Amino acid sequence: MTTQVKRKVRHLHHFIGGDYVGSKSGQSFDSFNPATGEVHATVALGGKEEIDQAVAAAKDAFENGPWPRMSMKERCEILRRIGDLILSRKEELAQAETLDTGKPITESLTGDIPRSAQNFHFFSDYAQSLGDEVFTSAPGEKHIVSREPLGVVGLITPWNLPLYLATWKIAPCLAMGNTIVLKPAEWTPYTAFLLADIVSLAGLPKGVLNIVHGLGADSAGEALTRHPDVRAISFTGETGTGRAIMAAASATLKKVSFELGGKGATVIFADADIDEAVETAVRAAYRNQGQICLAGSRLFVEEGVKKEVVDKVLQRVKAIRVGDPTKDITQMGALISKEHLDKVESYLEIGGKEGKLMTGGKRIKELGEGYFLSPSVFCDLPDNSKLIHEEIFGPVLPVVQFSKEEEVLKMVNDSPYGLSASVFSKDVDRCYRMSNGIRTGLVWVNCWFARDLRTPFGGMKSSGVGREGGRYSLEFFSEAKTISYKYKI
């Protein structure tokens, strides 16, 4: 059994108007360490009162403060300093992220925290590279298209990549001159709490970024989506929550941007580089305990190579080191919560009845009271299995055999989700046909998780509304204005 050092329980406050504040009710909620099941923090429980207070602070900062009146260059210099400070505190932030999420410390150190800093650095540079558009349609006539900030923006962020995905929204939102009320996921509040200190040290004016901790429905989240002074909501999370936010936001005609669920497909054709495809498919299925919207959570294999692929997948999956996420040797940590573990185990039970469990799928009780689950692979599931069609968000990989390109294209598209897919083949023409035929917002050819921050990120169907990244983020977090001039030549 793994023994972890018991940590001191800390208390996390809201950050409103540049100050740390408690909840008016005095209430708090517990934040658990997924690797031990123990409480590692108590968190101020915010609701409508705290949201009202935060929105008022953000509105005052927008209407009376310097932030929207600064030049783009001045704002972006502060964004760059925020990114620099994140890197200077990488160890502290990585430990906090791993404590909150249960993910391996190596992923936090080499992935999540550096990428959080990169989000600020990227948008600092990219926002300055863009300027107004100017059109001349006739002699003596010019049309200038500029972009102006929206005002107060609400950001609601998920628990699987807490700081990474919060900064993915915060950086472009700030670059365009908006002020923010951030509601982090209640399961993972720690790095958002630490970010408040970082933005203050970087020189962000008071009230520009406000953070309210709390729950969703009938709590801080819903109050934020319904507030009449909030001009836009950007949300990443579960599809059902996205529907609820859209309904709540419609009363005040807010702009909305949603990055929602996914059921990513990995397709391996017989002519692929099998070793590379398998290596990538396993990483896509189990990184972050499978708790990634972009996870390759369905594996489709051409019948001629199914046995070879399954054998190599099993060899790699059985070698994954599950354990204490604070240890460098750990490759897979704990699931986020007992509630989520129970959900994933319910799918394992279904899979055991419907198909063949090839490996894993067991609670690892030797690791103590944490929410550890061995990575699983299923074969011979029926076509209508929930494991193939529903988002499990855990380390569960169903393998499906196919015989023809047209057949697998239909199976990949037979999903309510449309976020991402990967295709492995050496046939360039086939890769072109597949990548154009798959109904997802992202398609990777012979790779997974390759990203350029300038490109659009988002999904089709139930996987989202709108796109993030590059100019797509900057456009969402601003209003376009056209000013037309007539002048004498």
C-alpha positions, 0 to 999 in steps of 0.5 A: 500500500502506498503511504502519502504524507498527510498535508495540512488542510488549507482554506481557499477564499474568493478573490473579488475586487483585488482582495481575498474574501470569504462567503457572506454566509460563512459556508464552505465546502471540502476539496478532496485529494483523489489519491487519498480520499482525504480533505486537503482544503476547505473552500469558501462556498459562493452563491448569488451574493458573491457573484453579484459582488464580483460582477459589480467589481468587474463592472466598476473596473471596466467602466472606471478603471484603466484596463479597457483604456490601456493600449493593446501593448500595455495589456499584453505586457501584463499578460506576458508577466503573468506567463513568466510568473506561472513559470517561476512558480511551476513546481508549486502550481504543479504540486497544487494541480496534482493534489487537486486532480490526482494526475501524475506530477510529471504531467502537471510539470511538463504539460499543464503548467507550462501550457498555462504559461504558454497561453498567456505568452501566445495571446500576448504576442498574437493579439499584438500582431492583429490590427484593424481591417480597412476596406476601400470600396470607392474613391473617397470612401473607407471602411474601418473594422475595429474590435472593442471589448464586451465588458464583464465576461463570465468564465466557467472552467472544468476540473480535468485541466484546471489551470490549463483551460482557465488560462486558455480563456482568461488570456484572450479575454484579458487581451481584448480589454474585458474584465472577468468573473471566473467560476472554477470547477468545485472539484479543483479550486486550488490553482485558480486560488494561486492564480489570483496572487500571480495576476496581482504581482503581475500588475493586473488592476484590481477588479479585472479578474475576480474568482468565485468558488462554488457549485453550478445549478442553484449556486454560483454557476447559475447566478453567473450565467443569469446575471444581466451585467455579464455580456458573455459566457465561455464554458468548458465542460459536460454537454448537459451543463452546456444546455442548461447554461444556454437556456439560462443565458438566453434571457439576457441574450449573452454571447456563448461559447461552449467546448463540451463532451467528446467520444474521440475515435482512433482509426487504425488501417492495416497499412498503418505503422502499427507500432506508432499507431498503437503507441499513440492510441494508448496515450490518447485513451489513458492520458490524464486517466482518460479524463480528456474531452479529446481522448481517443476513447473508441478504437477502430481496427481493420480486421486484418490487423486486429489481433496484432493491434489488440495484442500490442495494445494489451502489452502497453496497457498492462505496463502502465504504472498506476500509483501515487501521482506525486511519484515521478515513476507514476504514469496514471494517477487517480480519478477525480472523485468517488462520484466519478469513479462510481460512474466509470465502474457502472460502465465497466459492469455493463461492458463485462456483461456485453463483451469481453474484458481483456484487461484491467477494469478493477479498483486498485485497493492496494493503493489505499482509499484513493480513487484508483482504477486499472486501465481497461480494454474491451472487445466483442461489444455489440454495436449499440453498446453504451461503451462505444457511444457514451462519454465515459471520461475514464480509462476505458477503451472499447475496440471495434473491428471493421472491414471497409473504409465506408463502414468505419466512416459511418461508425465514427460518425454514429455519435452525438459528439463531434469533437476529435478523431485520429486516422492512421494510414500510409495511404494519402488518398484514404487519409484525405477522404477520411479526414474530410468525411469525419464530422468532427471539429478536429481530425489528426492524421497519423498523430494525436493532440498535435496543436497550433494555438492559432487554429480553431479548437471546438466541436460539432453536434453535441460537442460544442458551440463556437471555436477557441484559439487564435483569432477565434478567441479574440473575436468571441471576446470582443465586438466588431464595429464598422466605421465608414468614412466619406472624405474629399480627395 
